[in-house]
Amino acid sequence: MAIVSKVLADLIKNLYFSWIYAPVIILLDIIFITTFSLLNEVDLRTFIISSILSLVLTLLILFSIGAKRKKELRKIGIIIKAIRENSYKSPDEIKLGKHLIGLEDEIRAMFLRTKNDIASLKKLEQVRTEFLGNVSHELRTPIFTIQGFLETLLDGAMYDDKVNRSFLQKANQHTHNLNNLLNDLIDISMIESGQMRMSFRYFNVNEFISSMVSEMRSHAQNKDILIVFYPDEKNSAIFGDKEKIKQVMVNLIINAIKYTERGSVEIGVVNEGKRCKIYVRDTGIGIAASDIDRIFERFYRVDKDRSRALGGTGLGLAIAKHIIEAHGSKIDVNSELGKGSTFSFSLKK
């Protein structure tokens, strides 16, 4: 009895999986039997017997189709479950048979997309964790330093004329560093979330850079560094977001001054047909070849202690990179340890 029940259950399941084809096959069967009977003028008894035989044959065909379709769907379900559970290592492990090549290719493509998505999510999680760790560390440093100076002052140093003003000045400088870090964090967050708004327009490149050089001259003079500007001979107008490009230039010039102990910092514009190349060149400490590919990463510093002591946030070059890329360009770096560095990018005229 159990065997009969199982056979009936399988029969019903197979018919269920082929039910989508049943109306067409039954209709064709009725048309065939009717046409055959009319053409051959068969009697009623023969027509009934032929109809019954034809119906049985139709059910057998549907049963066979259903069994095949059930097997294929079960196999597809197993494969999709395995993909969901990340059981496959390679798309070549996914096999459906020669009759389902098209579907097999689609599932393999889905597997590769899923695998790439998982890898991207893991990478994003790692980047997020590293970013939070870096932010915590960068915030902790100025806060603890300010706290240390204030506690020392409260413990009695505020009455000592030899150190009280010095401690207040140092605490104030660290509040500026903290403010710069928070501003850079806001900028990088807006850039990477796609919320950075750009205002493109034409402006004179010589006037633009000349004004910045004037602003930066005092910083260079404080270190006895010569700052030189080589203007564009054609006095071109360039196309871009003036404020964002200024943010990039200030970062590059300040970095050049920071990491140059003697010599000069050059800012120049070179006319290159439909574009203008802007460069900042220094005679500073230079960057090792192994570090050049990483200097645009968030919080990456070639010399961490030195950069932090000079007030760097570790985000300036990352922000500059995004801004220049939003202008359809990129920042090129040429550097040699002990001889200096050149940062350059080009903008449309």
C-alpha positions as CSV (number, residue, x, y, z in Angstrom):
1,M,0.0,0.0,0.0
2,A,2.8,2.4,0.9
3,I,4.5,1.7,-2.5
4,V,1.3,2.4,-4.3
5,S,0.9,5.7,-2.4
6,K,4.4,6.7,-3.2
7,V,4.0,5.9,-6.9
8,L,0.7,7.9,-7.0
9,A,2.4,10.8,-5.2
10,D,5.3,10.8,-7.7
11,L,2.8,10.6,-10.5
12,I,0.8,13.6,-9.2
13,K,4.0,15.6,-8.6
14,N,5.3,14.9,-12.1
15,L,2.0,15.9,-13.6
16,Y,2.0,19.0,-11.5
17,F,5.4,20.0,-12.8
18,S,4.2,19.5,-16.4
19,W,0.9,21.2,-15.9
20,I,2.1,24.3,-17.6
21,Y,2.3,22.4,-20.8
22,A,-0.9,20.4,-20.4
23,P,-3.4,22.8,-22.1
24,V,-1.4,22.9,-25.3
25,I,-0.7,19.2,-25.4
26,I,-4.3,18.2,-24.6
27,L,-5.6,20.7,-27.2
28,L,-3.3,19.3,-29.9
29,D,-4.4,15.8,-28.9
30,I,-8.1,16.7,-29.3
31,I,-7.5,18.4,-32.6
32,F,-5.6,15.3,-33.8
33,I,-8.2,12.8,-32.7
34,T,-11.1,14.8,-34.1
35,T,-9.4,15.4,-37.4
36,F,-8.4,11.7,-37.7
37,S,-11.9,10.5,-36.9
38,L,-13.6,12.8,-39.3
39,L,-11.2,12.0,-42.2
40,N,-11.5,8.2,-41.6
41,E,-15.2,8.3,-40.7
42,V,-14.7,6.0,-37.7
43,D,-17.6,4.8,-35.7
44,L,-18.4,5.9,-32.1
45,R,-16.8,2.9,-30.5
46,T,-13.5,3.3,-32.3
47,F,-13.6,7.1,-31.6
48,I,-14.0,6.4,-27.8
49,I,-11.2,3.8,-27.8
50,S,-8.9,6.1,-29.8
51,S,-9.7,9.0,-27.5
52,I,-8.9,6.9,-24.4
53,L,-5.6,5.7,-25.8
54,S,-4.6,9.2,-26.9
55,L,-5.4,10.5,-23.4
56,V,-3.3,7.8,-21.8
57,L,-0.4,8.7,-24.2
58,T,-0.8,12.4,-23.4
59,L,-0.7,11.6,-19.7
60,L,2.5,9.6,-20.2
61,I,4.1,12.4,-22.2
62,L,3.1,14.9,-19.5
63,F,4.5,12.5,-16.8
64,S,7.8,12.2,-18.7
65,I,8.0,16.0,-19.2
66,G,7.1,16.6,-15.5
67,A,9.7,14.1,-14.2
68,K,12.4,15.8,-16.3
69,R,11.3,19.3,-15.3
70,K,11.2,18.3,-11.6
71,K,14.7,16.9,-11.8
72,E,16.0,20.1,-13.5
73,L,14.3,22.4,-11.0
74,R,15.5,20.4,-8.1
75,K,19.1,20.6,-9.4
76,I,18.7,24.4,-9.9
77,G,17.4,24.8,-6.4
78,I,20.4,22.8,-5.0
79,I,22.8,24.9,-6.9
80,I,21.2,28.2,-5.8
81,K,21.3,27.0,-2.2
82,A,24.9,26.1,-2.5
83,I,25.7,29.6,-4.0
84,R,23.8,31.2,-1.1
85,E,25.8,29.1,1.4
86,N,29.0,30.0,-0.4
87,S,29.8,26.3,-1.0
88,Y,31.3,26.7,-4.5
89,K,34.9,27.9,-5.0
90,S,34.7,28.2,-8.8
91,P,31.9,28.8,-11.4
92,D,33.1,25.7,-13.2
93,E,31.6,23.6,-10.4
94,I,28.1,24.7,-11.5
95,K,26.8,22.2,-14.1
96,L,23.2,21.8,-15.3
97,G,23.5,19.8,-18.5
98,K,23.6,20.4,-22.2
99,H,19.9,21.3,-22.4
100,L,20.3,24.2,-20.0
101,I,23.5,25.8,-21.2
102,G,22.0,29.3,-21.3
103,L,20.6,29.0,-17.8
104,E,23.9,27.5,-16.6
105,D,25.8,30.5,-18.0
106,E,23.4,32.9,-16.2
107,I,23.8,31.1,-12.9
108,R,27.5,31.1,-13.2
109,A,27.4,34.9,-13.9
110,M,25.2,35.3,-10.8
111,F,27.7,33.2,-8.8
112,L,30.6,35.5,-9.9
113,R,28.6,38.6,-9.1
114,T,27.6,37.3,-5.7
115,K,31.2,36.3,-4.9
116,N,32.5,39.7,-5.9
117,D,29.7,41.4,-3.8
118,I,30.7,39.3,-0.8
119,A,34.4,40.2,-1.3
120,S,33.5,43.9,-1.7
121,L,31.4,43.8,1.5
122,K,34.3,42.2,3.4
123,K,36.7,44.8,2.1
124,L,34.3,47.6,3.0
125,E,33.9,46.2,6.4
126,Q,37.7,46.1,6.8
127,V,38.0,49.7,5.5
128,R,35.2,50.8,7.9
129,T,36.9,49.2,10.8
130,E,40.3,50.7,9.9
131,F,38.7,54.1,9.3
132,L,37.0,54.1,12.7
133,G,40.2,53.0,14.4
134,N,42.2,55.8,12.7
135,V,39.5,58.4,13.5
136,S,39.5,57.4,17.1
137,H,43.3,57.6,17.3
138,E,43.5,60.9,15.5
139,L,40.8,62.5,17.7
140,R,42.3,61.0,20.9
141,T,45.7,62.6,20.3
142,P,44.8,66.3,20.3
143,I,42.1,65.8,22.9
144,F,44.5,64.1,25.4
145,T,47.1,66.7,24.7
146,I,44.7,69.6,25.4
147,Q,43.5,67.8,28.5
148,G,47.1,67.4,29.7
149,F,47.9,71.1,29.3
150,L,44.7,72.2,31.0
151,E,45.1,69.8,33.9
152,T,48.7,71.0,34.4
153,L,47.5,74.6,34.4
154,L,44.7,73.8,36.9
155,D,47.2,72.0,39.1
156,G,49.1,75.3,39.6
157,A,51.0,76.1,36.4
158,M,48.5,78.8,35.6
159,Y,50.2,80.9,38.2
160,D,53.6,80.3,36.8
161,D,54.4,83.1,34.3
162,K,57.2,81.1,32.7
163,V,54.9,78.4,31.4
164,N,51.2,79.4,31.6
165,R,51.1,81.4,28.3
166,S,53.1,78.7,26.5
167,F,50.8,75.9,27.7
168,L,47.7,77.9,26.6
169,Q,49.2,78.6,23.2
170,K,50.0,74.9,22.7
171,A,46.5,73.9,23.8
172,N,45.0,76.5,21.4
173,Q,47.2,75.1,18.6
174,H,45.8,71.6,19.2
175,T,42.2,72.9,19.1
176,H,43.0,74.2,15.7
177,N,44.4,70.8,14.7
178,L,41.3,69.2,16.0
179,N,39.1,71.6,14.1
180,N,41.1,70.9,10.9
181,L,40.6,67.2,11.4
182,L,36.9,67.5,11.9
183,N,36.6,69.7,8.8
184,D,38.5,67.2,6.8
185,L,36.4,64.3,8.1
186,I,33.3,66.2,7.0
187,D,34.8,66.8,3.5
188,I,35.9,63.2,3.0
189,S,32.5,62.0,4.2
190,M,30.6,64.2,1.7
191,I,33.0,63.3,-1.1
192,E,32.8,59.6,-0.6
193,S,29.0,59.6,-0.2
194,G,28.6,61.6,-3.4
195,Q,27.2,64.7,-1.7
196,M,30.1,67.0,-2.8
197,R,28.7,69.8,-4.8
198,M,30.8,71.3,-7.6
199,S,30.5,74.7,-9.1
200,F,32.4,74.8,-12.4
201,R,33.3,78.0,-14.1
202,Y,36.2,79.7,-16.0
203,F,38.8,81.7,-14.0
204,N,42.2,83.1,-14.7
205,V,44.9,80.6,-13.6
206,N,47.7,83.1,-13.1
207,E,45.6,85.4,-10.9
208,F,44.3,82.4,-9.0
209,I,47.7,80.9,-8.2
210,S,49.4,84.3,-7.6
211,S,46.9,85.2,-4.9
212,M,47.6,81.8,-3.1
213,V,51.3,82.2,-3.4
214,S,51.0,85.6,-1.7
215,E,49.0,84.0,1.1
216,M,51.5,81.2,1.5
217,R,54.6,83.3,1.3
218,S,54.7,84.1,5.1
219,H,54.7,80.3,5.8
220,A,57.7,79.8,3.6
221,Q,59.5,82.8,5.0
222,N,59.1,81.5,8.5
223,K,61.3,78.5,7.4
224,D,63.6,80.6,5.2
225,I,62.3,78.8,2.1
226,L,62.0,80.6,-1.2
227,I,58.6,80.3,-2.8
228,V,58.5,80.9,-6.6
229,F,55.6,81.1,-9.1
230,Y,56.1,80.5,-12.8
231,P,52.9,81.8,-14.5
232,D,51.3,80.5,-17.7
233,E,52.8,82.4,-20.6
234,K,49.4,82.5,-22.4
235,N,47.6,83.8,-19.3
236,S,44.9,81.1,-19.8
237,A,41.5,80.7,-18.2
238,I,40.9,77.2,-16.8
239,F,37.6,75.4,-16.1
240,G,36.8,74.0,-12.7
241,D,35.5,74.6,-9.2
242,K,37.7,77.5,-8.0
243,E,37.1,76.9,-4.3
244,K,37.8,73.1,-4.5
245,I,40.9,73.7,-6.6
246,K,42.1,76.2,-4.1
247,Q,41.6,73.6,-1.4
248,V,43.8,71.2,-3.4
249,M,46.5,73.8,-4.1
250,V,46.7,75.0,-0.4
251,N,47.2,71.4,0.7
252,L,49.9,70.7,-1.9
253,I,51.8,74.0,-1.1
254,I,51.5,73.6,2.7
255,N,52.8,70.0,2.4
256,A,55.7,71.2,0.2
257,I,56.6,73.9,2.8
258,K,56.2,71.5,5.7
259,Y,58.5,68.8,4.3
260,T,61.2,71.2,3.0
261,E,64.0,72.1,5.4
262,R,66.0,74.2,2.9
263,G,65.8,75.3,-0.7
264,S,62.6,76.3,-2.5
265,V,59.0,75.5,-3.4
266,E,58.0,76.1,-7.0
267,I,54.5,76.5,-8.3
268,G,54.1,76.6,-12.0
269,V,51.6,76.4,-14.9
270,V,52.5,74.8,-18.2
271,N,50.3,75.2,-21.3
272,E,49.5,71.8,-22.9
273,G,47.2,72.6,-25.8
274,K,43.6,72.3,-24.6
275,R,44.7,71.8,-21.0
276,C,46.9,73.5,-18.4
277,K,49.2,71.5,-16.2
278,I,49.7,72.9,-12.7
279,Y,52.6,71.6,-10.6
280,V,54.0,72.1,-7.1
281,R,57.7,71.2,-6.8
282,D,59.8,71.2,-3.6
283,T,63.4,70.4,-2.6
284,G,62.3,68.6,0.5
285,I,62.8,65.1,2.0
286,G,61.1,63.3,-0.8
287,I,59.0,60.2,-0.8
288,A,60.1,56.6,-1.1
289,A,58.9,54.7,-4.2
290,S,57.2,52.1,-1.9
291,D,55.1,54.9,-0.3
292,I,54.0,56.8,-3.4
293,D,51.1,54.5,-4.3
294,R,49.7,54.8,-0.7
295,I,50.1,58.5,0.1
296,F,46.5,59.2,-1.2
297,E,45.0,56.7,1.3
298,R,43.1,58.1,4.2
299,F,45.3,58.6,7.3
300,Y,48.4,57.2,5.5
301,R,51.5,59.1,6.5
302,V,55.0,58.4,5.4
303,D,56.4,59.8,8.7
304,K,53.5,59.6,11.2
305,D,55.2,61.3,14.1
306,R,56.6,64.2,11.9
307,S,53.3,64.7,10.1
308,R,51.3,64.8,13.3
309,A,53.8,67.2,14.9
310,L,53.4,69.5,11.9
311,G,49.6,69.5,12.2
312,G,48.7,67.1,9.4
313,T,45.3,65.3,9.6
314,G,46.3,62.5,7.2
315,L,43.3,63.3,5.0
316,G,44.5,66.2,2.9
317,L,45.8,64.2,-0.1
318,A,42.9,61.8,0.0
319,I,40.5,64.8,-0.4
320,A,42.7,66.4,-3.1
321,K,42.7,63.1,-5.1
322,H,38.9,63.0,-5.0
323,I,38.5,66.6,-6.0
324,I,40.9,66.4,-9.0
325,E,39.3,63.1,-10.1
326,A,35.9,64.9,-10.1
327,H,37.5,67.3,-12.6
328,G,38.3,64.4,-14.9
329,S,42.0,64.4,-14.1
330,K,44.5,62.8,-11.6
331,I,47.4,63.9,-9.5
332,D,50.7,62.6,-10.7
333,V,53.7,62.3,-8.3
334,N,57.4,62.2,-9.0
335,S,59.7,62.0,-6.0
336,E,63.1,61.0,-4.9
337,L,64.3,60.6,-1.3
338,G,66.5,63.5,-0.2
339,K,65.9,65.5,-3.4
340,G,62.2,66.5,-3.3
341,S,58.8,65.9,-4.9
342,T,56.6,67.2,-7.7
343,F,52.8,67.0,-7.5
344,S,51.0,67.9,-10.7
345,F,47.5,67.7,-12.4
346,S,45.9,69.2,-15.4
347,L,42.6,71.1,-16.0
348,K,40.7,71.9,-19.1
349,K,41.0,75.4,-20.6
